[in-house]
Amino acid sequence: MHTPVVATADADARVMVLREFNPENWTLRFHTDARSPKVAVIGNGAPVAVLFYDQTEKVQLRCRGLARIVCDAAIADKAWQESDTFARRCYLGAPPGEERDEPSSGLPKDVEGRRPSEEQLAPARENFAVMLVTIETMDWYRLSSDGHKRAIFTRGKGQWVTP
Ligand SMILES: Cc1cc2nc3c(=O)[nH]c(=O)nc-3n(C[C@H](O)[C@H](O)[C@H](O)COP(=O)(O)O)c2cc1C
């Protein structure tokens, strides 16, 4: 369940890499480009859905919660420092969605296909953002030939429901 789909209220959805789940406060951490359209939609707080599927377990998790974007705080600095230099390289490029005449990574030529140095990466920090999603409800669904099973969880409470 490493790459869920994150859906925003503007009827858009995209795959994102899950970086961390904090079971204390039911918060998911994602990394993204501060210049991306979803960051403008989410801002300081907006509802999102996060959809996971485990093909082996045949389990779907439909999470709903509140997302917020964090650019400057210590939490974003820490996430930035802990990220691999190749992962941080994405934030050196042109903003997501810029039109080009040919296929393009948007990356500067001197880092394309190469691991950038810490010095080269310094200007990319301002384009990096953390997206935190605090889950409010989770809909668990398991496909089974014995009959599908489903339960709805809120923090502190679980309830079986029909599939
Ligand atoms: C496997 C996979 C993983 C991805 N991981 C991320 C990610 O962690 N963060 C991110 O911002 N975009 C990620 N993307 C790109 C997004 O799906 C999306 O195209 C991009 O963020 C622009 O989204 P937006 O236009 O809705 O802002 C990933 C795409 C794929 C295919």
The ligand as an SDF file (V2000), in Angstrom:
LIG
                    3D

 31 33  0  0  0  0  0  0  0  0999 V2000
    4.1150    5.7940   -8.9320 C   0  0  0  0  0  0  0  0  0  0  0  0
    3.9150    7.2850   -8.8170 C   0  0  0  0  0  0  0  0  0  0  0  0
    4.2770    7.9080   -7.6420 C   0  0  0  0  0  0  0  0  0  0  0  0
    4.1080    9.2960   -7.5080 C   0  0  0  0  0  0  0  0  0  0  0  0
    4.4470    9.8900   -6.3300 N   0  0  0  0  0  0  0  0  0  0  0  0
    4.2250   11.2070   -6.1570 C   0  0  0  0  0  0  0  0  0  0  0  0
    4.5010   11.8290   -4.8980 C   0  0  0  0  0  0  0  0  0  0  0  0
    4.9580   11.1970   -3.9270 O   0  0  0  0  0  0  0  0  0  0  0  0
    4.2370   13.1530   -4.7860 N   0  0  0  0  0  0  0  0  0  0  0  0
    3.7270   13.8900   -5.8150 C   0  0  0  0  0  0  0  0  0  0  0  0
    3.5140   15.0880   -5.6370 O   0  0  0  0  0  0  0  0  0  0  0  0
    3.4620   13.3470   -7.0240 N   0  0  0  0  0  0  0  0  0  0  0  0
    3.6890   12.0170   -7.2120 C   0  0  0  0  0  0  0  0  0  0  0  0
    3.4190   11.4310   -8.4230 N   0  0  0  0  0  0  0  0  0  0  0  0
    2.8900   12.2790   -9.5210 C   0  0  0  0  0  0  0  0  0  0  0  0
    1.3940   12.5660   -9.2740 C   0  0  0  0  0  0  0  0  0  0  0  0
    0.6360   11.4100   -9.5540 O   0  0  0  0  0  0  0  0  0  0  0  0
    0.8840   13.7500  -10.0950 C   0  0  0  0  0  0  0  0  0  0  0  0
    0.9870   13.4590  -11.4570 O   0  0  0  0  0  0  0  0  0  0  0  0
    1.6190   15.0440   -9.7900 C   0  0  0  0  0  0  0  0  0  0  0  0
    1.8720   15.1650   -8.4060 O   0  0  0  0  0  0  0  0  0  0  0  0
    0.8270   16.2770  -10.2210 C   0  0  0  0  0  0  0  0  0  0  0  0
   -0.4010   16.2570   -9.5260 O   0  0  0  0  0  0  0  0  0  0  0  0
   -1.3940   17.5220   -9.5110 P   0  0  0  0  0  0  0  0  0  0  0  0
   -1.3950   18.0750  -10.8950 O   0  0  0  0  0  0  0  0  0  0  0  0
   -2.6890   16.9390   -9.1110 O   0  0  0  0  0  0  0  0  0  0  0  0
   -0.8560   18.4690   -8.4750 O   0  0  0  0  0  0  0  0  0  0  0  0
    3.5880   10.0570   -8.5960 C   0  0  0  0  0  0  0  0  0  0  0  0
    3.2230    9.4010   -9.7670 C   0  0  0  0  0  0  0  0  0  0  0  0
    3.4060    8.0460   -9.8880 C   0  0  0  0  0  0  0  0  0  0  0  0
    3.0130    7.3810  -11.1880 C   0  0  0  0  0  0  0  0  0  0  0  0
  1  2  1  0
  2  3  1  0
  2 30  2  0
  3  4  2  0
  4  5  1  0
  4 28  1  0
  5  6  2  0
  6  7  1  0
  6 13  1  0
  7  8  2  0
  7  9  1  0
  9 10  1  0
 10 11  2  0
 10 12  1  0
 12 13  2  0
 13 14  1  0
 14 15  1  0
 14 28  1  0
 15 16  1  0
 16 17  1  0
 16 18  1  0
 18 19  1  0
 18 20  1  0
 20 21  1  0
 20 22  1  0
 22 23  1  0
 23 24  1  0
 24 25  2  0
 24 26  1  0
 24 27  1  0
 28 29  2  0
 29 30  1  0
 30 31  1  0
M  END
$$$$
